[in-house]
Amino acid sequence: MKRSKSGNRWQDHYTRQAKKDKYPARSVYKLKEIQQKNRIIKKGDAVLDLGCAPGSWLKYAADLAGPSGRVVGVDLKPVTIALPDQVEVLTGDIYEMLAELKQGAGAGYNVVLSDMAPATTGNKHVDAARSMGLCEAALYVAKDVLRPGGRFVCKIFQGPDFQAFLAEVRQSFKKQKIFKPQSSRKASREIFIIGLGKQ
C-alpha cells in the first residue's frame, strides 16, 4: 500500500472517497457492497446499528430507509456528525445494555447491523475470541428485536469459533451468506455473516 503524502499508511482510495462523499469513515463502502448484493435495507425500514460510531453506517442506513424509516445506533463512543431527524443514538456498552436495549431502542426492527469490533491486541486468537463475544451479543439482540423475516449483518474476525457462530445464525434465519467486501483491507481477517428471513 502506498504511503500517502500525509504519512498515514492506512489512507487509501476508500478513505479519500469517504471524505469526498462526506462520510466519517471508509467502512460505509462495506455496507454499500452488502446492500448492493442483498438489498438489506428498504424504504421505511426500522434499523438498529450496533457499534455505530463514528456514524457512516447510520448516515447511509438513514438515506436508504428514508424519512419514513427509523434508525437507532448504539456505541460506547458518542457520534458527533450531523444526522437526519429519523436517527437516534444511544451511548453505552452493549453488554450492560442488553436487558434495557429493547426498552430503550424499541422492538420490531426490520434490520440489525453490527460492525462492532474489539480493541485489537495483535494476538489473533485473543482478537478472534473478543470478536466472537461481540457477535454473540449482536445475535442475541437481533433474535430479541427483529420482526419475523428480518435481516441481520454481523462483522466477525475469522477464528476457531467461526463455524459454530455460523451454525447459530443458521438456526435463526432462513438464508445465510458469508461476504468479504472488496473495500475490506487485504490484511484484515474480518468477514461479514448475513442472515436473511428471521424465523
C-alpha positions as MATLAB code, in Angstrom:
seq = 'MKRSKSGNRWQDHYTRQAKKDKYPARSVYKLKEIQQKNRIIKKGDAVLDLGCAPGSWLKYAADLAGPSGRVVGVDLKPVTIALPDQVEVLTGDIYEMLAELKQGAGAGYNVVLSDMAPATTGNKHVDAARSMGLCEAALYVAKDVLRPGGRFVCKIFQGPDFQAFLAEVRQSFKKQKIFKPQSSRKASREIFIIGLGKQ';
ca = [
       0.000    0.000    0.000;
       1.351    3.400   -0.936;
       2.116    5.751    1.894;
       0.125    8.919    1.371;
       1.716   12.371    1.422;
       0.208   12.978    4.844;
       2.161    9.969    6.142;
      -0.932    7.946    7.109;
      -0.199    4.435    5.842;
      -3.886    3.437    6.232;
      -5.133    6.099    3.856;
      -6.299    4.608    0.568;
      -8.808    5.138   -2.245;
     -11.772    4.362    0.072;
     -10.555    6.754    2.769;
     -10.303    9.564    0.229;
     -13.680    8.648   -1.287;
     -15.340    8.728    2.164;
     -14.024   12.254    2.713;
     -15.326   13.291   -0.708;
     -18.745   11.682   -0.049;
     -18.876   13.317    3.430;
     -18.798   10.091    5.452;
     -16.658    9.982    8.622;
     -15.170    6.534    7.834;
     -14.376    4.288    4.871;
     -16.438    1.445    6.432;
     -19.533    2.809    4.666;
     -18.384    1.140    1.428;
     -18.541   -2.301    3.070;
     -22.216   -1.739    3.877;
     -22.791   -0.330    0.367;
     -21.391   -3.535   -1.158;
     -23.540   -5.682    1.156;
     -26.597   -3.575    0.272;
     -25.987   -3.814   -3.490;
     -25.758   -7.606   -3.343;
     -28.530   -8.328   -0.821;
     -30.868   -5.300   -0.536;
     -30.713   -5.479    3.252;
     -32.309   -2.064    3.959;
     -35.545   -0.927    2.299;
     -37.535    2.313    2.355;
     -39.465    2.720    5.611;
     -37.379    0.128    7.498;
     -36.551    0.310   11.202;
     -32.799   -0.318   11.507;
     -30.669   -0.977   14.610;
     -26.941   -0.262   14.126;
     -24.699   -1.789   16.822;
     -21.219   -0.284   17.055;
     -22.391    2.755   15.105;
     -19.584    5.297   15.761;
     -18.342    7.360   14.011;
     -21.646    7.246   12.102;
     -21.024    6.245    8.470;
     -23.377    3.237    8.589;
     -26.014    5.321   10.430;
     -25.948    8.003    7.747;
     -26.076    5.514    4.867;
     -28.838    3.436    6.539;
     -30.883    6.608    7.104;
     -30.552    7.511    3.404;
     -31.808    4.043    2.421;
     -34.657    3.885    4.963;
     -35.736    7.439    4.103;
     -37.751    9.887    6.230;
     -40.448    7.258    6.842;
     -37.854    4.879    8.323;
     -36.154    4.857   11.718;
     -32.504    4.239   12.542;
     -31.194    3.679   16.068;
     -27.462    3.443   16.744;
     -25.647    2.116   19.814;
     -21.963    2.630   20.635;
     -19.557    3.151   23.511;
     -18.400    6.353   21.822;
     -20.673    9.317   21.078;
     -21.459   10.099   17.444;
     -20.626   13.722   16.645;
     -21.630   14.067   12.967;
     -24.906   15.703   11.914;
     -27.585   13.065   11.337;
     -31.099   13.159    9.848;
     -34.155   13.519   12.119;
     -35.087    9.816   11.888;
     -31.789    8.791   13.557;
     -31.324    8.328   17.315;
     -28.053    7.362   19.016;
     -27.742    5.629   22.396;
     -24.310    5.805   24.038;
     -23.332    2.858   26.214;
     -21.857   -0.633   26.497;
     -23.788   -3.290   24.591;
     -23.082   -5.848   27.354;
     -24.539   -3.579   30.028;
     -27.440   -2.558   27.797;
     -28.654   -5.982   26.667;
     -31.550   -6.026   29.118;
     -32.686   -2.450   28.533;
     -31.840   -2.175   24.820;
     -35.210   -3.481   23.732;
     -36.944   -0.999   26.009;
     -34.637    1.924   25.138;
     -34.424    1.355   21.397;
     -37.790   -0.301   20.930;
     -38.509   -3.561   19.121;
     -39.958   -4.561   15.785;
     -36.839   -3.862   13.729;
     -36.526   -4.948   10.103;
     -32.714   -4.906   10.191;
     -29.953   -5.318   12.786;
     -26.450   -4.304   11.681;
     -23.297   -4.969   13.691;
     -19.946   -3.516   12.677;
     -18.721   -3.912   16.266;
     -15.034   -4.708   16.646;
     -12.980   -5.294   19.786;
      -9.973   -3.218   20.745;
      -7.360   -5.357   18.987;
      -4.311   -6.728   20.785;
      -2.343   -8.059   17.810;
      -2.879  -11.615   19.105;
      -5.179  -13.180   16.508;
      -6.591  -15.761   18.979;
      -7.452  -13.138   21.609;
      -8.881  -10.790   18.965;
     -10.991  -13.581   17.415;
     -12.352  -14.542   20.868;
     -13.251  -10.913   21.656;
     -14.867  -10.519   18.251;
     -16.910  -13.671   18.904;
     -18.214  -12.204   22.188;
     -19.473   -9.120   20.344;
     -21.036  -11.272   17.612;
     -22.865  -13.376   20.206;
     -24.208  -10.168   21.798;
     -25.321   -8.845   18.381;
     -27.093  -12.115   17.530;
     -28.790  -12.174   20.951;
     -30.117   -8.642   20.334;
     -31.150   -9.499   16.753;
     -33.133  -12.540   17.896;
     -34.856  -10.381   20.506;
     -35.772   -7.285   18.466;
     -36.108   -8.399   14.821;
     -39.505   -8.927   13.260;
     -40.161  -12.258   11.519;
     -38.482  -12.051    8.104;
     -35.917   -9.509    9.414;
     -32.318   -9.214    8.206;
     -29.025   -9.378   10.136;
     -25.492   -8.287    9.147;
     -22.603   -9.040   11.500;
     -18.861   -8.463   11.212;
     -16.706  -11.241   12.636;
     -12.965  -11.931   12.759;
     -12.308  -15.398   11.357;
     -11.184  -17.768   14.081;
     -11.855  -21.246   15.517;
     -15.427  -20.326   16.594;
     -16.478  -19.018   13.170;
     -18.317  -22.189   12.053;
     -20.099  -22.504   15.397;
     -21.378  -18.927   15.110;
     -22.481  -19.522   11.520;
     -24.463  -22.556   12.757;
     -26.168  -20.318   15.358;
     -27.166  -17.836   12.641;
     -28.454  -20.755   10.548;
     -30.827  -21.751   13.368;
     -32.459  -18.308   13.392;
     -32.517  -17.269    9.711;
     -33.851  -18.966    6.577;
     -30.816  -17.988    4.477;
     -27.220  -17.200    5.433;
     -24.399  -15.720    3.390;
     -20.717  -15.131    4.040;
     -19.349  -11.988    2.404;
     -15.924  -10.332    2.237;
     -16.305   -6.820    0.768;
     -13.686   -5.601   -1.692;
     -13.381   -2.494    0.480;
     -12.166   -4.578    3.462;
      -8.427   -4.156    3.882;
      -6.498   -7.052    2.338;
      -4.721   -7.823    5.634;
      -7.959   -7.809    7.652;
      -9.389  -11.084    8.976;
     -12.864   -9.552    9.077;
     -15.733  -11.134    7.215;
     -19.483  -10.476    7.307;
     -22.201  -13.022    8.070;
     -25.596  -12.110    6.633;
     -28.833  -13.657    7.908;
     -31.940  -13.251    5.760;
     -35.505  -14.058    6.806;
     -35.585  -14.309   10.599;
     -37.550  -17.411   11.568;
];
